[in-house]
Structures are given as C-alpha cells and as structure tokens.
Amino acid sequence: MDWHLLGISFITVFLSELGDKSQLAAIALSGRGQSVKAVFFGSAGALLLTSLLGALAGGAVSELLPTHILKAIAAVGFAVLAARLLLFKQEETAE
C-alpha cells in the first residue's frame, strides 16, 4: 500500500469535508434524531460509498486518459465552479 498517498487522501478529504454540506446535514440529523450512533454510521457509510465510487471512477478514467489531461480537466472544473460562485455572489449582492 502507498502510505504517502493514503495520508494525502485522508488529509485532503478530511479537510475538504469540514464544514461541508454533508457535515452540516449530519449535525442537523443528529440534532433532530434520537440516535447519534445511527446518524454517525449512516453518514460514515454514505461517505465511504461515495469515496469508493469516486476512487473507482477515477481509476477507470485514468485507464482511458493520461494523468496530465485528468489534472487539466479537474483544474477547469474547479475554475468553472469558482467562477460560478463568484458570479452567483455578485448577482446576490446586486439584488
């Protein structure tokens, strides 16, 4: 196992999930529900499954496309998201 990649993946996903919508949903569900354990195991299972699907999709796509093209596609995707967030914020402040 590549321990370096494991550590980078853990830190990246952990930091990106802090304050994310999924964490806020877990907070809301645990505040509303009777069982904190059920919310924990349900949300942990969902994160595990979505991470598995992402890893499988990334592995499959990397068989078809070279790494530098994947990185370029990811960079463009993040740039588009950032631009949309900035534009959406400007539209909110204009109203």
N, C-alpha and C positions, 0 to 999 in steps of 0.2 A: 504494500500500500504506500502511496505517496503521501507521507505525513505532512509535508510542507503544503501541498495542495489541499489536504484535509483541513489544516489550520486556517489557511487563507479563505477557504469556502465557509468555514464556521464563522470566522470573524466578519466576513463580508455580509453574510446573510443575517447574522445576529444583529449587527449594527443597522442594516437596512430595515429590519423588522421592528426595531424600537420606535415606538410612536407611529407605527404604520396602521393602516386601516384594520388589518387583522388583529393587531394587539388591542386597538380600541374596541373592536367587536367583542373580543374575549373579555375585556373589562366590563362592557355593557352586559354581556350574557351572565357573567359571574355575579354582577350586582343584582340582576333580575332573578336569577335562578336559585334553586335551593341547594345545589351541589356544585361546589367549586371543583371537585375532582372530575365530575362529568364534563365540565367546561374545559378543564385542562386537557383531559385525554382526547376529547373531541377536537379541540383546536390543534393539539400536537399531532394527532393523526392526519388532520387536513393539511398541515404544513409539511408533514413527511410525504404525503401523497403528491402534493403539488411540486415538492422538490424532486421527488422521483421522476415525475413526468417531465419536469424541466431538464433533468440530467439525461434522461433517455432521449428526449427530443434534441438536446444539444449534441449528444453522441451520434445520433443518426444524421443530423445535418452536417456534422463535421466530417462524415464519410463522403459527403457529396461536394462540400465546398472547402477550399483551403482556409486556414486559420485567419490569415490577414483579411480575407473577404468577410468572414464572420465578424471579426472585430470592427470592420468598417460598417457593416450593417447595424451592429449594436450601437456604434457611435452615432450613426444617422438617426436611429430610433430614439436614443436618448436626447439628441439635439431637437428632434421634432417634438418630443414631449416637453422639453424645456421651453421651446418657442410657444407651444400651445398654452403652457402655464402662464408665461409672461403675457401673452395676448389676452388670455382669459382674465387675468388680473387687471389689465388695462381697461377691458370692457366693463368690469365691475365698478372700477373707480369712476368711469365716465358717466355711469347712470346715476 
